[in-house]
Amino acid sequence: MDLKQLRRRCETRLRELDLPVPFDVRAFCDALAHRRGRPILLRPVASGTGCYGLWVATPTEDIVFYEQETSPLHRDHIILHELCHLASGHRPVPASTAEIARLLLPDLRPELVHCLLQRSSYSSDDEREAELLASLILERSVGTSPAAAPVLDARTAAALGQLEATLQEGAS
């Protein structure tokens, strides 16, 4: 899928989403859970593995694990990325019990986990869609959040600058 088509699809999806005003990622998570008819739990982890976020679908709930050792803006983007997979109707990729046990926290019983969705397991189109939709939500939320302008650390500012440049190139 080309970037223009992907952007149009994400902008259409964005118009369909009920974003809280002022925007709050946890309020958005609650609204999405209500729309899907099942709980979405947010769980911080210090992964140390370079895996920033994961979505785990159990038979009764969705769990989004996110890196806690990062800036608040990056943390929200990670959570939004995973939530955008849910909002976009992406399907979890089945994983074996061994894969789940290796990737998740030891206190999560492997037999509870139905499917695992991790960034590296998505198709590249699903990844681009979730990433772009998360970016569009954050972009729209800047004017609705209580803080006028977030203070960005250098790494986050550079990453957002690169993402914006890439999106502008693809839209032209």
C-alpha positions as CSV (number, residue, x, y, z in Angstrom):
1,M,0.0,0.0,0.0
2,D,1.4,3.4,-0.9
3,L,1.8,6.1,1.7
4,K,-1.0,8.4,0.3
5,Q,-3.5,5.6,0.4
6,L,-2.4,4.6,3.9
7,R,-2.7,8.2,5.1
8,R,-6.2,8.6,3.7
9,R,-7.2,5.3,5.4
10,C,-5.7,6.5,8.8
11,E,-7.4,9.9,8.5
12,T,-10.7,8.2,7.8
13,R,-10.2,5.9,10.8
14,L,-9.2,8.9,12.9
15,R,-12.5,10.7,12.1
16,E,-14.4,7.5,13.2
17,L,-12.6,7.4,16.6
18,D,-14.2,9.1,19.6
19,L,-11.1,10.9,21.0
20,P,-11.5,12.4,24.5
21,V,-11.1,16.2,24.9
22,P,-8.7,17.0,26.4
23,F,-6.9,14.0,25.0
24,D,-5.7,11.5,27.5
25,V,-4.3,8.1,26.4
26,R,-5.9,6.2,29.3
27,A,-9.3,7.8,28.6
28,F,-8.9,6.8,25.0
29,C,-8.0,3.3,26.1
30,D,-11.1,3.1,28.2
31,A,-13.3,4.3,25.4
32,L,-11.8,1.7,23.0
33,A,-12.3,-1.0,25.5
34,H,-15.9,0.0,25.9
35,R,-16.3,0.0,22.1
36,R,-14.7,-3.5,21.8
37,G,-16.7,-4.8,24.7
38,R,-13.7,-6.2,26.6
39,P,-11.2,-4.7,29.1
40,I,-7.9,-3.3,27.9
41,L,-5.3,-3.3,30.7
42,L,-2.2,-1.1,30.5
43,R,0.9,-2.7,32.1
44,P,4.3,-0.9,32.4
45,V,7.4,-3.0,32.2
46,A,11.2,-2.3,32.1
47,S,11.9,-4.7,29.3
48,G,15.6,-4.0,28.7
49,T,15.1,-5.9,25.4
50,G,14.3,-3.1,23.0
51,C,10.7,-4.3,22.8
52,Y,8.8,-1.2,23.5
53,G,5.3,-2.4,23.4
54,L,3.2,-5.6,23.1
55,W,-0.4,-6.4,22.8
56,V,-1.5,-9.7,24.4
57,A,-5.0,-11.0,23.8
58,T,-6.4,-13.4,26.3
59,P,-9.8,-15.0,26.1
60,T,-11.3,-12.3,28.3
61,E,-9.2,-9.2,28.0
62,D,-6.5,-7.3,26.1
63,I,-3.2,-6.4,27.8
64,V,-0.9,-3.7,26.5
65,F,2.6,-3.9,27.9
66,Y,4.7,-0.7,27.4
67,E,8.2,0.4,28.3
68,Q,8.2,2.4,31.5
69,E,11.7,3.7,31.2
70,T,11.1,6.4,28.6
71,S,9.7,9.9,28.3
72,P,6.0,10.5,28.9
73,L,5.4,11.4,25.3
74,H,7.2,8.3,24.0
75,R,5.3,6.1,26.5
76,D,2.0,7.5,25.3
77,H,3.1,6.9,21.7
78,I,4.0,3.3,22.4
79,I,0.6,2.7,24.1
80,L,-1.2,4.5,21.2
81,H,0.7,2.4,18.7
82,E,-0.6,-0.8,20.3
83,L,-4.1,0.6,20.8
84,C,-4.1,1.5,17.1
85,H,-3.6,-2.1,16.2
86,L,-6.8,-2.8,18.1
87,A,-8.7,0.2,16.6
88,S,-7.6,-0.8,13.1
89,G,-8.9,-4.4,13.5
90,H,-5.5,-6.0,13.2
91,R,-5.4,-9.6,14.2
92,P,-3.0,-11.0,16.8
93,V,-0.4,-13.4,15.5
94,P,-0.6,-16.8,17.3
95,A,2.4,-17.6,19.4
96,S,3.5,-20.8,21.1
97,T,3.5,-21.1,24.8
98,A,7.3,-21.1,24.8
99,E,7.4,-17.8,22.9
100,I,4.9,-16.3,25.3
101,A,6.8,-17.5,28.4
102,R,10.0,-16.1,27.0
103,L,8.6,-12.7,26.2
104,L,6.2,-11.9,29.0
105,L,6.4,-11.4,32.7
106,P,6.9,-14.6,34.7
107,D,3.8,-14.0,36.8
108,L,1.5,-14.2,33.7
109,R,0.3,-17.8,33.4
110,P,1.0,-19.0,29.9
111,E,-2.2,-21.0,29.7
112,L,-4.2,-17.7,30.0
113,V,-2.7,-16.1,27.0
114,H,-4.5,-16.8,23.7
115,C,-2.5,-14.8,21.2
116,L,0.4,-12.4,21.2
117,L,0.9,-9.4,19.0
118,Q,4.3,-7.9,18.9
119,R,5.7,-5.2,16.7
120,S,8.0,-7.5,14.8
121,S,5.1,-9.9,14.1
122,Y,2.9,-7.5,12.2
123,S,2.9,-7.1,8.4
124,S,4.7,-4.0,7.4
125,D,1.4,-2.5,6.3
126,D,-0.1,-3.1,9.7
127,E,2.9,-1.6,11.4
128,R,2.8,1.5,9.2
129,E,-0.9,1.9,9.8
130,A,-0.6,1.6,13.6
131,E,2.4,4.0,13.7
132,L,0.7,6.6,11.4
133,L,-2.6,6.5,13.2
134,A,-0.9,6.9,16.6
135,S,1.1,9.8,15.2
136,L,-2.1,11.4,13.9
137,I,-3.9,11.0,17.2
138,L,-1.0,12.6,19.0
139,E,-0.8,15.4,16.5
140,R,-4.5,16.1,16.9
141,S,-4.3,16.0,20.7
142,V,-1.6,18.7,20.9
143,G,-4.3,21.4,20.8
144,T,-6.6,19.6,23.3
145,S,-4.2,18.5,26.0
146,P,-4.0,20.6,29.2
147,A,-0.3,21.3,28.8
148,A,0.3,23.8,26.0
149,A,3.5,22.2,24.6
150,P,5.2,19.1,25.9
151,V,8.9,19.3,26.8
152,L,10.7,16.8,24.7
153,D,14.0,15.1,25.5
154,A,16.5,15.3,22.6
155,R,16.0,11.6,21.5
156,T,12.2,11.9,21.3
157,A,12.3,15.3,19.5
158,A,14.7,13.8,16.9
159,A,12.5,10.7,16.4
160,L,9.4,12.8,16.0
161,G,11.2,15.1,13.6
162,Q,12.3,12.1,11.4
163,L,8.8,10.7,11.5
164,E,7.3,14.0,10.4
165,A,9.8,14.4,7.6
166,T,9.0,10.9,6.3
167,L,5.3,11.5,6.4
168,Q,5.6,14.8,4.6
169,E,7.8,13.2,1.9
170,G,5.2,10.4,1.4
171,A,2.3,12.8,1.2
172,S,3.8,14.9,-1.6
